[in-house]
């Protein structure tokens, strides 16, 4: 409990700056009152947190939550706080429709905490006209030469709102498509559980595996080989089945897709002879899946190989990570772990990658394709 006797506290502002804080009326009843005393006597501006030395933990500094923890001759430490708490995580693989627009003005009071989730009915009418003329700086993504770049822009708050309104319209359309595609995908997965003639296959390319060595010499870093990994997941009336096709060819193109897909479907047909309908889900990459070469292949060569199989191909772009991403990451991580633990000394090509992956990932069907 805070007493009425006077108190003297040592306030540490920095390693080179300490002050004596005199409290004639004793330690205040609340942390807020103590903060006000520290701010006034030490001439502090901005936000800060107070810590005190806790005897229960060897005089370590811990956050002060109640003044009853303080001695009348105790020690305080001032921890400066930013005006806005920074994010401690980095958002990855966010599609352009889900981007955030960090601003150097407090738009939160107008639009809410996450302006990327802005919808078309934003409270523009509640923003004073004088505020719309406020000069601000913000960041956005723009395509330059076909490549995305994060650029800084300057203008007024009204310019930002107009930009967000345009982005919100695109975002709403993106969410509508995403939700309907997700609903359709889940429905087909559910159907495959009860219909032996229907299967669902999801495919994509993973990032190439980069072959490294444990204890490699410095110059080896500049001559690392890579292995293509093409993961896929099959849903049927049984348990989901995972595949990973690996190859020394680094071409992630339509010819690779047709070759890898044929290899997977041959294995699926052997295990599911009753299969008559296959729903294939992939992204809409024009160089890989969504192009006239694939349509020609599916209606000619593929049809000759699987004459009784009806295929429906569905494209979903920029919808985040899925099961195939997990398969690709699992296989690459397992092989890398084998290399680092010296369980696999030399993994330099698709064959050695497959040997290691088969041992470490017995539940994933690893298949190697040597020549394209």
N, C-alpha and C positions, 0 to 999 in steps of 0.2 A: 504494500500500500504506500502511496505517496505521503510523506510526512510534512509537517509544517516548519521544521527546522530548515535553515538555509542550506543550500547545496552548492558544491563547486564541481564542475565537470570539465574534463579535458576533451576538447573537440579537435579531432584530426581532420583537417581539410585536404591535405595532400602529404606525401612523405616529407616535404620541406616546410610545411606550414601547419602549425598547431596553435590553438587558442584556448584561453581559460574562460569558461562561461560561469558567471556568478548568478545564482538564483536565490535572492534574499527570502523569498516566500516559499522556498522549497521546490521540489520537483513537481511540475504540473500534473494534473490528473489525467490528461490525454496526450497522445502522441502528437496530435495536431497543434496543441498549445506549445509543446516543446519545440516542434518544428518552427513555429513562429518566433520563438525566443532565439533559436539558433540563427534563423534567417536575418533577424534584426541586428543581433549583436555581432555577427560575423560578416554582415553586409553581403549576403548571398542573393543571387537572382536565379530564376529558373527552378526546375523541379529537382528534388533530391530525396534520398532515402537515408534514414539513420540506422546505424548498426551499433551494437554494444558488445562489450566483452562478457561472454557467458562463462562463469566459473565451472559450470557442469561439463563444459567441453574444452577444458584447458585454456580458458581465456580467449578462445577463438571468437572472431567477430560474427555475430548473427543479426538478422533483421530485427529491429525493435518494433514490437506489436502492441506492447502495453508498458507504461512507464513504471509500473510496480516492479519490473525486473531491474531497475537501476539502483545503484548505490549512490549515496550522497557525495561520494568522491569517485565517481565512476568515469569511464572513458567512452566517448562517442566517436563514431567515424562517419563522415559525410560521403555518400555515394551519389554523384551527379547522375541524373536521368535525362534521356533525350525527350524532347517535347512529344515525339511520336515514337512508340516502341517499334524498333526495326523487326522485320520478319527474320526468323532464325532458320528458315528453310528456303530452298530455291525451287521454284516451280519448274518442272521439266515436262517436255512433251505436251505442252499446252497448245492446242490448235489456235489459229489466228483469231477465231471467233470468240475464244475464251480468254483473250489476253486482258491484263489489267492495265490501266492507264494511270500511273502514279503522277500526281500533280504537286506543284509547290504552293497550292492554296488549299484551305480546309474545305474541299468540296463535300466532305462527309456530312456537313450540316445541311446540305441541299439534297444530296442524292443517296445517302446511306453509305454503309461501310465499304461495300464492294461495288464500284462503279461498273465492273465488267458484267454484272448481273442486271444492269439497267434495262428496263423494258420500255415500251413506247410511251406509256403514260407517266413520264417523269414530271416532277413538280416544278416546271418552268415558271408557272404563273406565280409561284410563291417567292421567287427570287427577285429582290429589288432591282430596278433598272440600273441604279448606280453600281451595284455589285457586278452586273454583267459587263461593265466596262473595266473591271479590275484586270490589270496586266498579270498574266500567268505564263508559266513555262511547263510543258508536259512532254511526254515521250510516247511515241507510237511506232508501229511496224509498217514499213513500206518496202515494196519490191523495187530493187534497182538492178537493172540488167538481168532480171529473172531471179535474183537472189534476195532473200529477206534481210533487211537492215533495220536496226533500232535507231530512230532519229529523234532529235530534239526539236521541238517546235515552240514558238512564242506567239502570243496573241492575247485575246481577251477571254474572260470567262464565258461570254456568249459564244465565241468560236469553239470552245471546248464542248459546250452543251450541244451545239449543232453537230459536231463530230461524233459525239456519243449517241445522238439520236439516230444518225445514219448507221453507226455500228450496231445499235440495238436492234434495228430492223433486220440486219443480216444475221444477228445472233439468234433472234426469235425463229427465223426460218431454219437456221442450222439446228436448233433444239427440236423443232417440229420433226424434221427429217430423222434426226438421231433417235428420238423416242419411238417413232413409228418403225424404224428399221430394227431397233432393239426389241420391240414387242414382237415383230415378225420372226426375228431370230430365235427368241425364246419359245415361240409357238412351234417352230419347226423342230427345235430340240426336244420339246415335250412330245411331239408327234413321233419322233424317231424312237422314243422309249417303248411305244406300244405297237408301232408298225414296223415289222421286220423288213419290209420292202423299201423303207425310207431311211436314208442316212444323211447326216450333216457334216460337212468337211470345211474347216477353216484353215486358210493357208496365208503365208506371208514370208518375206525374207527377213532374217535377223541381221544385225550388224555382223560383218565378217569377224571370225575369230583370228586374233593376231598371235602368231606363234612366238612365244618368248621362252627363255631358258632360266632355270634357277642358277644364280651366280654367273650370269652372262657377262662377257667382257664389254667394255664401253662401246666399241665399234659395232657390236652385234645389234645394238638398238636400231641402227640405221639400215639394217638389211633383214628386217623381220618379214617372214612370209605370212600369208593369210589363207584362210579356208572359208569357203562359202557355207553358210548354214541356212537350210530351208525348213523351218519347223511347221508342223501342222497338227491339228487335233480333230479326231473323228468321234462323233456322237451317234450311237446306234441303240439297239434294244439292250445292249450290255453296258459295261463300264466304258467310260471315255478312253480312247486309245491315242497315244501321242507318238508322233513320228518326227524324225529329224534327218533330212537328206543332206549329206555333206559332199563337197566337190572341190577339186583344185581350181576349177574354172571360176574366175571372179566376175563373170558376166552375169549381172542381175537383169536379164532381159526376157523377152517373150519366148525365145527358144529354150532358155533354161527352165522357164515355167512349164512349158509343154512337156519337157523331158522329165522333170521332177514329178509333175502331176501324174503322168502315166505310170511311173514307178510306184507311186503311192496307191493309185486306184487298182493296179494289178494285185497288190497285197490285200487291199480291202475286199476285192471280189473273191479272193481265195478264202478269206475268213467269213465273208457274208454272202454266200451264194444266192440267197433270196433277194439280194439288193436289186431294186428296179429304178429307184429315183434317188438322185444325189443332189443335195443343195450345197453349192460351194459359195463360201463367203470370203471376200478379200477386200483390200482397199481398191481405190480406183486409179492406181498408177498407170498412166498411158503407155509407158515403156515396158511394163511387165504384164498386166492383167487386162486392162480395158483397151483393146486395140483390135483391128481387123484381122491381124495374124492369128490371134487366139480364136476368134470366131471361125475363121477358115479351118484351123486345126481341129476345133471341136466338132465341126460338121463333116469332116472328111476322115483324117487319120484316126482321131479318137473314136469316131463313130464306127469305124471298121474294127477297131480293137474291142469295143464294148457295144455291140449292136443292140442289145436289149436294155441298155442303161439310158434313162432320160436324165439329162443334166440341166439344172437351173442355176445360173451364176448371178450372185447378188453382190453389189459393190457398196461399201460403206467407208467413207473417207473422213479422216481427222476425228475419230471417235475414241481416242485414248488407247490404253493398253488392253490386251485381251489374253486369252489362254495361250495362243501361239507365242506371244512375247515371253510368257513365263517358261514355256518349253525351251525356247532358244536360249534364254538367260541361264536356265538350270544346266543345260548341257555345257555351255561355255564355261560357266563357273566351276563345274565339276572337273572338267579337263584342266583348267587353270590351277585348281587346287592340287590335282595329281602332280602337275609339273612343279609347283612350289614345294610340295612335300616329298619330291623325288620318287613318287610312285610311278611316274612316267617321265623318263629322262629326256627323251627326244620326241616331241610332237611338232613336226615340221610340215606335215601335209595332211590331206584328207584321210589317207589310210591310217596313219598313226593317231590322228584325232579320233577316228571311228573306234579303233581298238581301245583307247582310253575311255571313251564315252560309254561303250558297251559294258565295261566293267563297273563304272561308277554310276550309271543310270540304267539299271536293268529293266525298269518299267517303261522306258522310252525306246521305241524301235529305231535304231540307228542304221541307216542305209547309205552306202557310198556309191557315188556315180563317178567313174574314173574319167570318162571322155565324153565331151559334148560335140 
